[in-house]
Amino acid sequence: MALTLIIIYTVGLLALTGFGVHGLLMVYKYHRLRPTDPAVPTIADPAALPTVTVQLPLYNEMHVATRLLDAVCALEHPRERLQVQVLDDSTDETTALLRERIAHHRERGLTIEHVRRASRDGFKAGALRDALSSATGEFVAIFDADFVPAPDFLRRTLPHLMADEGLGMVQARWDHLNRDYSLLTRLQAMGLDAHFAMEQQVRNRARYFINFNGTAGVWRRSCIDDAGGWHVDTLTEDLDISYRAQLRGWRFLYLNDVTVPAELPSEINGLKTQQFRWTKGAIETARKLLGSVWRSDQSLTVKIQATSHLTANLIFPFVLLVALLNVPMVILKGTDPSFSRWFDYLGSFLVASFSTLAFYISAQRDLTSDWRRRMLIFPLFIAGTMGMAVSNTRAVVEALVRRPSAFERTPKYNIVTRADHWESSRYRSARISAEAIIELLIALYFVAGIILAIAFGELAVIPFQLVFLVGFGSTGVLSVRHALGKGS
C-alpha cells in the first residue's frame, strides 16, 4: 500500500513538473522572439472599406447590454457599411431595454437587427450560427455582453484582414474594467494577463495554433464558412472553430497592443461557472479534434504544442491528487524512515514550480512597469488556482466521460457604475454548492495535516500545506459568503 501511494504521488508530481517545464519553454520562446505587434497596414482607399457585421450574443444581461450596444454603435466605420446584430435570447427586462436603445440608434442611421429566437438551441454557438444567415458583412466582429470596445477597434484590426487574404481572424487582448475592485478580480486579471501576453502572443509569433477567445475579435466570414461554421457540441465553440479553421490552413493574428476592456467576475460562484465552462469545453474540444490535429500535415512541433494547449486543464486532477496525498506522505515518511530518500528525490520536482513564477513575471513585465507590485499577490494566485481544483476536476471528468451540460452564462453586474453592485442582483447564484462544502472539508484536512507535520517534525512541508489550506479554505469560504450575498 505504501509503495502504491508513493507511485501515485510520483506520477502526480511528474505531471505537474511536465506542465511546469512547458511554462519554462514558453518563457524561453518569449525572450527569444521578443514578440511585437505588426504595423497596421495602410488602407489605400478608405472609401473602399468593406461591410462589417458586429454580432452581440446576449442572454439576460440587463446590467450591461445597453452599455455594450452604445459602445458598438460608436465604432469608427462608415455607417452604411456597419451592420449590428443583437442576438438576444433574453427572458427578462434585457429585451425591453435593448428595444428602446436599438430604436434610439436606428434613428441616428445605424443598421441594427434585433434577433430573437424561439429557444436557446445551441446557446451562444447556436445564436452565432443562426444569425449568420442574415449577416451582410464580409467580416464579422463579436463582443460578449461585458466588453466595451473603443471607437478605433475596427480601424486597428480590420486593415490586417484586408491586407492578407490568408488571415482568418484577428484577436485583441482583453483588458479589465474592474481589475482593482477586489483581491479576487486582481487575481483573475493576473491569470488572464498571462494567457494573453504570454500564451497567445508567444504561440502566435511562433506560428503555433492559437484560439479565438470568444469575444473582442474579428473574423473573415469566408473563414467561418470554410471551417464548417459554429458547432454546438462543446462548451467552447470559440476554441473548437479556431482549431477547425487553422486545420483548414487559415492563419490567425493576435494583437497584444489592441485592448478591449471587460468586466471580470466579481463574485466567486460566477468565476467558478466561467472556469468550469472553459475547462470542460477545452477537454471536449481535445477529444473532438486532437485526432485531426495528429492526422494533419502540420509539423511535429505544432502538433505537440496543440496537444499541450488543448489538454492544459488536465493539470487540475493532478493538483487535487497531489494535494490530497500530501498528508499521507507525511505520515508515511514519519513512520517509516526507509522512505526518506524517496522524498528527497521527489522534492526535486518542486524546482519546476519556479517556471510558473517566471511565466507570470514575464507576462506582467510585458504589460506594465508596475509589475513588481502586481506580483506581490502571486502566492495568493497560486493558492487560489489550487482552490479551484475541485470544481475544475469535475469539469475534466465530465468531459472525459462525455457527460453533457448546459452553457451557463457568467453573470455580469456592471459594478463600475452600479451603486448596489452584485450583492443585490437577481443574477447572483444563491445556492451553496456541494463543491464549496468539499473545499471547506479539504481545508480542515490540511489543518490536521499541518498538525501532523509538526508532530512528525516534517517542517519543510508546512509551507506547501499552508498554500493548500489557504487555497481550498478561501475558495470554500468565499463561495458560501457570496452565495449569501455578502462581499469579500
C-alpha positions in Angstrom: 0.0 0.0 0.0 2.8 2.4 0.9 4.6 1.8 -2.4 1.4 2.3 -4.3 0.9 5.7 -2.7 4.4 6.6 -3.5 4.0 5.6 -7.1 0.7 7.6 -7.5 2.2 10.6 -5.8 5.2 10.4 -8.0 3.1 10.3 -11.2 1.2 13.3 -9.9 4.3 15.3 -9.3 5.8 14.2 -12.7 2.6 15.5 -14.4 2.8 18.8 -12.6 6.5 19.0 -13.4 5.7 18.5 -17.1 3.3 21.4 -17.1 5.9 23.5 -15.3 8.6 22.6 -17.8 6.3 23.6 -20.7 5.8 27.0 -19.0 9.5 27.4 -18.8 9.8 26.7 -22.6 7.2 29.4 -23.2 9.3 31.8 -21.2 12.3 30.8 -23.3 10.4 31.3 -26.5 9.1 34.7 -25.3 12.6 36.0 -24.6 14.0 34.6 -27.8 11.2 36.0 -30.0 10.7 39.3 -28.3 7.2 39.5 -29.8 5.7 42.8 -31.0 2.6 43.6 -33.0 2.9 44.1 -36.7 2.3 47.6 -38.0 -1.2 48.4 -39.1 -1.4 48.1 -42.9 -2.2 51.3 -44.7 -5.6 51.3 -46.5 -5.0 52.7 -49.9 -8.7 53.8 -50.5 -10.6 54.4 -47.2 -13.7 54.8 -49.3 -13.5 51.1 -50.2 -13.8 49.8 -46.6 -15.8 46.5 -46.5 -19.1 45.9 -44.7 -18.6 44.6 -41.2 -21.3 42.7 -39.2 -20.9 43.1 -35.4 -22.6 40.3 -33.5 -23.6 40.7 -29.9 -24.7 37.4 -28.3 -26.8 38.3 -25.2 -28.8 36.4 -22.6 -30.3 38.2 -19.6 -27.7 41.0 -19.4 -29.8 43.9 -18.2 -26.9 45.4 -16.3 -24.5 45.7 -19.2 -26.4 45.1 -22.5 -27.1 48.8 -23.4 -23.5 49.8 -22.4 -22.2 47.3 -25.0 -24.7 48.4 -27.7 -23.7 52.1 -27.2 -20.0 51.3 -27.5 -20.5 49.2 -30.7 -22.6 52.0 -32.2 -19.7 54.4 -31.7 -17.3 52.3 -33.7 -15.5 54.3 -36.3 -16.6 52.8 -39.6 -18.9 54.1 -42.4 -22.5 53.9 -41.1 -23.7 52.4 -44.4 -21.1 49.6 -44.1 -21.8 48.6 -40.5 -24.4 46.1 -39.5 -25.1 45.4 -35.9 -26.8 42.1 -34.9 -28.1 42.0 -31.4 -28.5 38.2 -30.8 -31.0 38.5 -27.9 -32.0 35.2 -26.2 -33.1 37.0 -23.0 -36.1 36.1 -20.9 -36.1 39.2 -18.7 -36.1 43.0 -18.9 -33.0 42.9 -21.0 -35.1 42.7 -24.2 -37.2 45.8 -23.4 -34.1 47.8 -22.6 -32.5 46.7 -25.8 -35.6 47.6 -27.9 -35.5 51.1 -26.6 -31.8 51.6 -27.2 -31.9 50.0 -30.6 -34.7 52.4 -31.6 -32.5 55.3 -30.4 -29.5 54.2 -32.6 -31.7 53.4 -35.6 -33.0 57.0 -35.6 -29.3 58.0 -36.0 -28.8 55.9 -39.1 -27.4 52.7 -37.7 -28.4 49.3 -39.3 -29.3 47.2 -36.3 -31.0 43.8 -36.4 -32.7 42.6 -33.2 -32.6 38.9 -33.5 -34.9 36.9 -31.2 -35.2 33.1 -31.3 -37.9 30.8 -30.1 -35.4 28.8 -28.0 -31.8 29.0 -26.9 -30.9 26.0 -29.0 -27.2 25.7 -29.1 -26.8 28.6 -26.6 -24.2 31.1 -27.8 -22.9 29.0 -30.6 -26.4 28.4 -31.8 -27.1 32.1 -31.8 -24.0 32.9 -33.7 -24.7 30.2 -36.2 -28.3 31.1 -36.8 -27.6 34.8 -37.2 -25.1 34.3 -40.0 -27.8 33.7 -42.5 -28.8 37.3 -42.3 -25.3 38.8 -41.8 -24.3 41.0 -44.7 -20.7 41.7 -43.7 -17.6 40.3 -45.3 -16.1 40.4 -41.8 -17.7 39.6 -38.5 -16.8 41.1 -35.2 -18.0 39.5 -32.0 -18.3 41.0 -28.5 -19.7 39.5 -25.3 -22.0 41.5 -23.1 -19.5 42.8 -20.6 -17.0 44.2 -23.2 -16.6 47.8 -24.1 -14.7 48.2 -27.4 -13.0 51.6 -28.1 -14.2 53.6 -31.2 -11.0 52.8 -33.1 -11.2 49.0 -32.6 -12.1 48.3 -36.3 -9.5 50.8 -37.5 -6.8 48.9 -35.7 -7.9 45.3 -36.6 -9.7 45.3 -39.9 -6.7 46.5 -42.1 -4.7 43.4 -41.2 -7.5 41.2 -42.6 -7.9 43.4 -45.7 -4.2 43.2 -46.4 -3.8 39.4 -46.0 -6.4 37.1 -47.7 -4.9 34.1 -45.8 -5.7 35.7 -42.4 -8.9 34.3 -41.0 -9.2 36.0 -37.6 -7.7 38.9 -35.6 -7.9 38.6 -31.8 -7.4 41.6 -29.4 -6.2 41.4 -25.8 -8.7 41.6 -23.0 -8.2 44.4 -20.5 -10.1 44.8 -17.3 -12.7 47.4 -16.2 -12.6 46.3 -12.6 -9.1 44.9 -12.0 -8.8 46.7 -8.7 -12.4 46.1 -7.5 -11.2 43.3 -5.1 -8.4 40.8 -4.4 -10.5 38.3 -6.4 -10.5 40.4 -9.5 -6.8 41.2 -9.2 -6.0 37.5 -9.1 -8.2 36.9 -12.2 -6.5 39.7 -14.0 -3.1 38.2 -13.3 -4.2 34.9 -14.8 -5.8 36.4 -17.9 -2.8 38.7 -18.5 -0.5 35.7 -18.6 -2.8 33.9 -21.1 -2.8 36.8 -23.5 0.6 38.4 -23.1 2.5 35.1 -22.9 0.5 32.2 -24.2 -1.4 33.9 -27.1 1.4 36.2 -28.0 4.2 33.6 -28.0 2.1 30.9 -29.7 1.0 33.3 -32.4 4.5 34.7 -33.1 6.0 31.1 -33.1 3.3 30.1 -35.6 1.6 27.6 -33.3 -2.2 27.3 -33.1 -4.0 29.9 -31.0 -7.6 30.3 -30.3 -10.3 33.0 -30.7 -11.3 33.9 -27.2 -15.0 34.1 -27.9 -15.1 37.9 -28.0 -13.0 41.0 -28.9 -12.1 39.5 -32.3 -12.9 40.0 -36.0 -13.4 37.0 -38.3 -13.4 36.8 -42.1 -16.8 35.4 -43.0 -15.4 33.0 -45.5 -13.1 31.6 -42.9 -16.1 30.8 -40.6 -17.9 29.1 -43.5 -14.8 27.2 -44.7 -14.2 25.9 -41.2 -17.8 24.4 -41.1 -19.4 27.2 -39.1 -20.3 27.3 -35.5 -20.7 23.9 -33.8 -22.8 23.4 -30.7 -21.2 20.1 -29.4 -18.7 21.6 -27.0 -18.9 24.4 -24.3 -16.1 26.3 -26.0 -17.4 27.0 -29.5 -14.6 29.5 -29.9 -11.8 27.1 -29.3 -13.5 24.5 -31.5 -13.9 26.7 -34.6 -10.4 28.1 -34.1 -8.8 24.7 -34.5 -11.0 23.7 -37.3 -10.1 26.9 -39.2 -6.4 26.5 -38.6 -6.5 22.9 -39.7 -8.0 24.2 -42.9 -4.9 26.3 -43.4 -6.2 29.7 -42.2 -3.8 31.8 -40.2 -4.7 33.9 -37.1 -3.3 37.1 -35.7 -3.1 38.1 -32.1 -2.6 41.9 -31.3 -1.2 42.5 -27.9 -1.4 46.2 -28.1 -5.1 46.4 -29.1 -7.1 46.0 -26.0 -10.8 45.7 -25.2 -11.8 46.2 -21.5 -14.3 43.9 -19.9 -15.7 43.1 -16.5 -14.1 40.3 -14.5 -16.5 38.1 -12.4 -16.8 40.0 -9.1 -18.1 37.0 -7.1 -16.5 33.6 -6.9 -19.5 31.5 -7.9 -19.7 33.3 -11.2 -16.0 32.8 -11.6 -16.4 29.0 -10.9 -19.2 28.9 -13.6 -16.9 30.5 -16.1 -13.9 28.4 -15.2 -15.9 25.2 -15.3 -17.2 26.0 -18.8 -13.8 26.8 -20.1 -12.2 23.8 -18.5 -14.8 21.3 -19.7 -15.1 22.8 -23.1 -11.3 22.6 -23.7 -11.2 18.9 -22.9 -14.3 18.3 -25.0 -12.5 20.1 -27.9 -9.4 18.0 -27.3 -11.5 14.8 -27.5 -13.1 16.0 -30.7 -10.1 17.4 -32.6 -6.8 16.0 -31.3 -7.1 13.1 -33.8 -7.5 15.6 -36.6 -4.5 17.5 -35.4 -2.2 14.5 -35.4 -3.5 13.3 -38.8 -2.9 16.7 -40.3 0.2 17.8 -42.2 1.3 20.2 -39.5 4.8 20.0 -38.1 5.5 17.8 -35.2 6.2 20.9 -33.0 2.9 22.4 -33.9 1.1 19.1 -33.1 2.8 18.8 -29.7 2.0 22.5 -28.9 -1.6 22.0 -29.9 -1.8 18.9 -27.7 -0.4 20.8 -24.7 -2.8 23.7 -25.5 -5.9 21.6 -25.7 -5.1 19.4 -22.7 -3.7 22.0 -20.3 -6.7 21.7 -18.0 -5.8 18.1 -17.2 -3.5 19.8 -14.6 -6.4 20.2 -12.2 -7.0 16.5 -11.3 -3.2 16.2 -10.7 -3.3 19.2 -8.5 -6.1 17.7 -6.4 -4.3 14.3 -6.4 -1.0 15.7 -5.1 -2.8 17.9 -2.6 -4.8 15.0 -1.1 -1.8 12.7 -1.0 0.4 15.2 0.7 -0.8 14.3 4.2 -0.5 10.5 3.8 3.1 11.1 2.5 4.0 13.0 5.7 2.6 10.1 7.8 4.4 7.5 5.7 7.7 9.2 5.9 7.3 9.9 9.6 6.5 6.3 10.5 8.9 4.5 8.1 12.4 6.2 7.7 13.3 3.9 4.8 11.2 6.1 2.6 13.1 9.3 3.4 15.3 9.1 0.3 12.3 8.8 -1.9 11.0 12.0 -0.5 14.4 13.7 -1.1 14.2 12.8 -4.7 10.6 13.8 -5.0 11.4 17.2 -3.7 13.5 17.9 -6.7 10.3 18.0 -8.8 9.2 21.1 -7.0 12.0 23.1 -8.7 9.8 23.2 -11.8 7.3 25.4 -9.8 9.8 28.3 -10.3 9.0 28.2 -14.0 5.4 29.2 -13.2 6.8 32.3 -11.4 9.0 33.2 -14.4 6.0 32.8 -16.7 3.8 35.2 -14.8 6.7 37.7 -14.2 7.3 37.8 -17.9 3.6 38.5 -18.6 3.4 41.3 -16.1 6.7 42.9 -17.3 5.4 42.8 -20.9 2.3 44.8 -19.9 3.2 47.2 -17.1 6.1 49.0 -15.4 4.3 48.3 -12.2 4.9 44.6 -12.4 6.7 44.2 -9.1 3.8 45.5 -7.1 1.4 43.3 -9.1 3.5 40.2 -8.5 3.2 40.6 -4.7 -0.1 38.7 -4.8 1.4 35.8 -6.8 1.5 33.4 -3.8 -2.2 34.0 -3.4 -2.7 33.5 -7.1 -1.1 30.0 -6.8 -3.2 29.2 -3.7 -6.4 30.4 -5.5 -5.6 28.3 -8.6 -5.3 25.2 -6.4 -8.5 26.1 -4.6 -10.4 25.9 -8.0 -9.2 22.3 -8.4 -12.4 20.7 -7.1 -14.7 22.4 -9.5 -12.3 22.1 -12.4 -11.6 18.5 -11.8 -15.3 17.8 -12.0 -15.3 19.6 -15.3 -12.4 17.5 -16.7 -14.1 14.2 -15.5 -17.4 15.2 -17.1 -15.7 16.0 -20.4 -13.8 12.7 -20.4 -16.9 10.6 -19.7 -18.9 12.7 -22.2 -21.5 13.9 -19.7 -23.4 16.8 -21.4 -24.2 20.1 -19.6 -25.8 23.3 -20.5 -24.0 26.5 -21.3 -24.2 28.5 -18.1 -23.5 32.2 -18.6 -21.2 34.1 -16.3 -23.3 36.8 -14.6 -22.2 40.4 -15.3 -23.1 43.2 -13.0 -21.7 46.5 -14.4 -20.1 47.1 -11.0 -18.2 50.0 -12.5 -21.3 52.2 -12.4 -24.0 50.4 -10.4 -24.2 51.6 -6.8 -25.5 48.3 -5.4 -23.0 46.1 -7.2 -23.6 42.4 -7.4 -24.9 41.6 -4.0 -28.5 42.6 -4.8 -28.6 41.3 -8.4 -31.0 38.5 -9.2 -28.3 37.0 -11.4 -26.2 36.1 -8.3 -26.3 32.4 -7.5 -27.7 32.0 -4.0 -27.1 28.2 -3.9 -24.3 26.9 -1.6 -22.9 24.1 -3.8 -21.6 20.7 -2.7 -18.2 21.7 -4.0 -18.0 24.6 -1.5 -18.6 22.1 1.3 -15.9 19.8 -0.1 -13.5 22.7 -0.3 -14.1 23.6 3.3 -13.6 19.9 4.4 -10.3 19.8 2.4 -9.2 22.9 4.2 -9.9 21.2 7.6 -8.0 18.2 6.3 -4.9 20.4 5.8 -5.3 21.9 9.3 -4.9 18.3 10.5 -2.1 17.8 8.0 -0.1 20.8 9.5 -0.6 19.4 13.0 0.7 16.0 11.8 3.7 17.6 10.1 4.6 19.4 13.3 4.2 16.2 15.3 6.5 14.2 12.9 9.0 17.1 12.6 8.4 17.5 8.8 8.5 21.2 8.9 9.6 21.6 5.3 6.1 20.5 4.0 4.2 23.0 6.1 4.6 25.9 3.6 3.0 23.7 0.9 0.2 22.6 3.2 -0.4 26.3 4.1 -0.8 27.0 0.4 -3.4 24.2 0.1 -5.1 25.4 3.3 -5.4 29.0 2.1 -6.4 27.9 -1.4 -9.2 25.5 -0.6 -10.2 27.4 2.5 -10.6 30.8 0.9 -12.4 29.3 -2.2 -14.9 27.5 0.1 -15.4 30.4 2.4 -15.9 32.9 -0.4 -18.3 30.5 -2.2 -20.5 30.4 0.9 -20.3 34.1 1.6 -21.0 35.2 -2.0 -23.9 32.7 -2.2 -25.4 34.5 0.9 -24.9 37.9 -0.8 -22.0 39.0 1.4 -18.9 40.7 0.0 -15.3 39.6 0.2 
